[in-house]
Amino acid sequence: MKILLVGKGGREHTLAWKIAQSPRVEKIYAAPGSPGIADFAECIDIKVDTPISNMEQLRSEISRLRNFAVEREIDLTVVGPEDVLTAGIVDHFEEKNLKIFGPTAKAARLESSKAFSKALMERIGVPTALHRTFTNSAAAAAYIREQGAPIVIKASGLATGKGAIVAQTETEALQAISDIMDTRVFGAAGNEVVIEEFMDGEEASLFALADGNKFVTLITAQDHKAIYEGDKGPNTGGMGAYAPAPVMTPARIQEAREKVIRPVLDEMQRLGCPFKGVLYCGLMLTAEGPRVVEFNCRFGDPEAQVVLPLLKTDLVDIMEAACENRLGKIQIENGQGAAVCVVLASAGYPDASAYETGKKIAGLDNFSGRRDLVAFHAGTRVVDGQLVTAGGRVLGITALATDISTAVQKAYEGVEQVCFDNLYCRRDIAHRALERLQ
C-alpha cells in the first residue's frame, strides 16, 4: 500500500512510526512532514499545516494534496490534525473516491464547535457539565457573576488545545471572557464561548475508532494539560501522557461505551453525518460516573504517543476497515505493559511570545534503533544540517516497559539524554498512577 499522512507534529510522527511497522505498507508520503517523520516517509512540500484562520489558503493546499493523491494513486490517506478536518479534507478526497481516514467537516463539528457538541449531548442525554453558550461578552460576564467560581470558560472553536480556562475565581473568569471574546486571543474560535460548571474528579482519555456505525476502543490514557507540576498553571496542548490509565476500570470503560460513544454515533447518523475516524472522548470521572469534558475528532497529542505504541493490531488494518464500514470484523489486541511520554518544551510555552526557537538539539543519537525508548518530534526543523527547535512543544520522549513505574523511570532517563537551550519539562508525569499504586 501507498499511504499519505497529513500533518507534522508529534502525533503524526507517532502515526508514521506505527504505520511503517505494517507489513502491508510499501511507501509513506507525508505533507508537510517533519525531520522525525522523514525517517519513515517522503515529505511533500504541501502546506496543509496552514492555520484554519487562513481558510482560503488551507483549502487551496488541500486541493493540491488531493491532486497529489490522485497522481500517486494513494491507497489510504490518514489525517492527523484537526484544522484540515474542519476545512473539509475528507469531503474533498471522497469527491474523487479517495480512501481517507477521518470525519467529514460536518461530523468534525464535534470538535470544531463546542456549542454544537454540547447541544448534541444535552439533546440525547449524554452526561456532561451543565453549560450555557454565549456570543456576547457582556451577557457571558453577567452569567459568570450570577454563577460564581470555580467555573470553566471555553472558546467554542479550535484553539490548539489551549481554549479551555478553569477559573478558580470570578476575576479570573471575567478576564478569560475578555481575553477570548474581546481581545480575541484565540481569533475566530472565540466568536462563541461555552461556560460550564466546574466538574470535580479525575480526567482520562478514551479513543474510539468508528466506521459510522460500529466502533472499537483502544487502551485508555491520561494526559497532563497544565504547564506546571501538580497540574498547575495554564493549559497547554499536553505536557505528557501515560497508558493505560488505572482510573479507567473495565466497568468505567463499558459505561463510557454505552452512555457516551454509542449514543453519540447513533445521533450523528440520525443527523446525516455519520462519524468515521477517531472519536477522542475526554472524560471526567466524577462521583456520579464518567461525564464528557470534550470530544476531539483525531488522535490526542501526546496521548497518541502512548496509546499507539501499545497497540498490537495492525493500525492500517483498523483504519482501512473504518473507511470500508467493516469495523465489526476487527478485534483489537493491545500489548502488555505500559507507556509514558514526557514532553520537552521551550521554556516560556504556552505563551507563543515568551519562547525562542532555533535552539540546537543534541542527544537524539541515543535513541537510534530502539523500540522501547523513542523521541517523537513535535516541533523541530533542520537548518544548515543541524536539528533545531521549531515550536513550543519540541519532543515527546516515550518509554515502554512492563509497568508504569519502570516506564516513568525509563522516560526520564531518556529525557536526561536530550539537550537544547531553555529546555523545560514537567517532572511529575504519571503522578496520579504512581500515587494510586502506592
JONORPE-V551085 format. One record per residue. N is the residue number from 1. RES is the residue in one small letter. PSI is psi in whole degrees, -180 to 180 (* if undefined). OMEGA is omega as a letter, one per 20 degrees, with the letter a starting at -180 (999 if undefined). Layout:
n,res,psi,omega
N,RES,PSI,OMEGA
N,RES,PSI,OMEGA
//
This chain:
n,res,psi,omega
1,m,150,r
2,k,123,a
3,i,138,r
4,l,122,a
5,l,131,a
6,v,121,r
7,g,180,a
8,k,1,a
9,g,-167,r
10,g,-37,r
11,r,-45,a
12,e,-35,r
13,h,-42,r
14,t,-42,r
15,l,-44,r
16,a,-45,r
17,w,-43,a
18,k,-44,a
19,i,-38,a
20,a,-19,r
21,q,-11,a
22,s,128,r
23,p,-12,a
24,r,-13,a
25,v,126,r
26,e,-37,a
27,k,137,r
28,i,132,r
29,y,151,r
30,a,137,r
31,a,118,i
32,p,-11,a
33,g,-174,a
34,s,171,r
35,p,-34,r
36,g,-44,r
37,i,-30,a
38,a,-16,r
39,d,-20,a
40,f,-16,a
41,a,159,r
42,e,118,a
43,c,134,a
44,i,132,a
45,d,67,r
46,i,119,a
47,k,66,r
48,v,10,r
49,d,8,r
50,t,132,a
51,p,149,a
52,i,-18,r
53,s,-22,r
54,n,66,a
55,m,-40,a
56,e,-46,r
57,q,-40,a
58,l,-44,a
59,r,-32,r
60,s,-43,r
61,e,-36,r
62,i,-41,r
63,s,-40,r
64,r,-42,a
65,l,-38,r
66,r,-42,r
67,n,-39,r
68,f,-44,a
69,a,-38,r
70,v,-47,a
71,e,-40,a
72,r,3,r
73,e,54,a
74,i,134,a
75,d,-32,a
76,l,130,r
77,t,134,a
78,v,122,a
79,v,127,r
80,g,-62,a
81,p,162,a
82,e,-30,a
83,d,-46,a
84,v,-29,r
85,l,-45,r
86,t,-34,r
87,a,-6,r
88,g,29,a
89,i,-37,a
90,v,-43,r
91,d,-45,a
92,h,-44,a
93,f,-40,a
94,e,-24,r
95,e,-29,r
96,k,17,r
97,n,34,r
98,l,134,a
99,k,124,a
100,i,136,a
101,f,112,r
102,g,165,r
103,p,156,r
104,t,169,r
105,a,-40,r
106,k,-41,r
107,a,-32,a
108,a,-4,r
109,r,-19,r
110,l,-27,r
111,e,-41,a
112,s,-16,r
113,s,103,r
114,k,-29,r
115,a,-45,r
116,f,-47,a
117,s,-45,a
118,k,-42,r
119,a,-39,r
120,l,-47,a
121,m,-40,r
122,e,-41,a
123,r,-38,a
124,i,4,r
125,g,25,r
126,v,130,a
127,p,125,r
128,t,179,a
129,a,147,r
130,l,143,a
131,h,164,r
132,r,148,r
133,t,139,a
134,f,146,r
135,t,2,a
136,n,126,a
137,s,-34,r
138,a,-42,r
139,a,-39,r
140,a,-44,r
141,a,-40,r
142,a,-39,r
143,y,-40,r
144,i,-43,r
145,r,-33,r
146,e,-39,a
147,q,-35,a
148,g,-170,a
149,a,162,j
150,p,154,a
151,i,158,a
152,v,130,r
153,i,129,a
154,k,129,r
155,a,133,a
156,s,-34,a
157,g,-170,a
158,l,129,a
159,a,37,r
160,t,39,r
161,g,4,a
162,k,8,a
163,g,8,r
164,a,124,a
165,i,120,r
166,v,103,a
167,a,122,a
168,q,-20,r
169,t,161,r
170,e,-37,r
171,t,-44,r
172,e,-41,a
173,a,-44,r
174,l,-36,r
175,q,-39,r
176,a,-42,r
177,i,-44,r
178,s,-45,a
179,d,-45,a
180,i,-47,a
181,m,-29,a
182,d,-54,r
183,t,-24,r
184,r,51,r
185,v,-23,r
186,f,19,r
187,g,-141,a
188,a,-17,r
189,a,-22,a
190,g,13,r
191,n,-28,a
192,e,140,r
193,v,150,r
194,v,127,r
195,i,126,a
196,e,155,r
197,e,150,r
198,f,127,r
199,m,129,a
200,d,128,a
201,g,-166,a
202,e,136,a
203,e,149,r
204,a,163,a
205,s,135,r
206,l,126,a
207,f,126,r
208,a,133,r
209,l,121,a
210,a,152,r
211,d,18,a
212,g,-27,a
213,n,-65,r
214,k,159,r
215,f,158,r
216,v,153,r
217,t,146,r
218,l,-180,a
219,i,148,a
220,t,161,a
221,a,166,r
222,q,129,a
223,d,160,r
224,h,98,a
225,k,-34,a
226,a,151,a
227,i,-33,a
228,y,160,r
229,e,152,a
230,g,15,a
231,d,44,r
232,k,161,r
233,g,-179,a
234,p,156,r
235,n,150,r
236,t,-174,r
237,g,-12,a
238,g,126,a
239,m,2,r
240,g,167,a
241,a,164,r
242,y,158,r
243,a,146,i
244,p,164,r
245,a,110,a
246,p,-27,a
247,v,-23,r
248,m,86,r
249,t,162,r
250,p,-37,a
251,a,-40,r
252,r,-37,r
253,i,-46,a
254,q,-39,r
255,e,-41,r
256,a,-39,r
257,r,-44,a
258,e,-37,a
259,k,-13,a
260,v,-65,a
261,i,-51,a
262,r,-51,a
263,p,-33,r
264,v,-45,r
265,l,-39,r
266,d,-42,a
267,e,-38,r
268,m,-38,r
269,q,-45,a
270,r,-34,a
271,l,-5,r
272,g,16,r
273,c,68,a
274,p,141,a
275,f,120,r
276,k,137,r
277,g,-150,a
278,v,121,r
279,l,106,r
280,y,120,r
281,c,109,r
282,g,116,a
283,l,142,r
284,m,122,a
285,l,95,a
286,t,175,r
287,a,-24,a
288,e,-2,a
289,g,-180,a
290,p,133,r
291,r,144,a
292,v,127,r
293,v,-47,a
294,e,162,r
295,f,141,r
296,n,158,a
297,c,32,a
298,r,172,r
299,f,143,r
300,g,160,r
301,d,106,k
302,p,15,a
303,e,-35,r
304,a,-32,a
305,q,-13,r
306,v,-28,a
307,v,-48,a
308,l,-39,r
309,p,-23,r
310,l,-2,a
311,l,122,r
312,k,-35,r
313,t,142,a
314,d,117,a
315,l,-36,r
316,v,-40,r
317,d,-42,a
318,i,-48,a
319,m,-39,r
320,e,-41,r
321,a,-37,r
322,a,-41,r
323,c,-30,a
324,e,16,r
325,n,43,r
326,r,35,r
327,l,-21,r
328,g,-16,a
329,k,2,a
330,i,131,r
331,q,128,a
332,i,131,r
333,e,126,r
334,n,149,r
335,g,163,r
336,q,164,r
337,g,-159,a
338,a,162,r
339,a,142,r
340,v,134,r
341,c,127,r
342,v,123,a
343,v,130,r
344,l,121,a
345,a,167,r
346,s,129,a
347,a,132,a
348,g,-26,r
349,y,141,j
350,p,7,r
351,d,108,a
352,a,-21,a
353,s,-3,a
354,a,1,r
355,y,156,r
356,e,154,r
357,t,-178,r
358,g,14,r
359,k,133,a
360,k,136,a
361,i,130,r
362,a,155,r
363,g,-4,a
364,l,-15,r
365,d,-25,a
366,n,-16,a
367,f,-4,a
368,s,127,r
369,g,-1,a
370,r,141,r
371,r,-16,a
372,d,-7,r
373,l,111,a
374,v,140,r
375,a,106,r
376,f,131,a
377,h,120,r
378,a,-42,a
379,g,83,r
380,t,160,r
381,r,167,r
382,v,126,r
383,v,119,a
384,d,43,r
385,g,1,a
386,q,131,r
387,l,128,a
388,v,165,r
389,t,147,a
390,a,27,r
391,g,-178,r
392,g,-52,r
393,r,126,a
394,v,-53,a
395,l,155,r
396,g,114,a
397,i,111,a
398,t,129,r
399,a,141,r
400,l,138,a
401,a,180,a
402,t,-23,a
403,d,167,a
404,i,-46,a
405,s,-45,a
406,t,-38,r
407,a,-39,r
408,v,-48,a
409,q,-45,a
410,k,-39,r
411,a,-44,a
412,y,-26,r
413,e,-38,r
414,g,-39,r
415,v,-42,a
416,e,-16,a
417,q,-5,a
418,v,143,a
419,c,130,r
420,f,154,a
421,d,140,r
422,n,34,r
423,l,135,r
424,y,138,r
425,c,156,r
426,r,145,a
427,r,13,a
428,d,27,a
429,i,135,a
430,a,19,a
431,h,-35,a
432,r,-41,r
433,a,-42,r
434,l,-41,r
435,e,-40,r
436,r,-40,r
437,l,-38,a
438,q,*,999
//
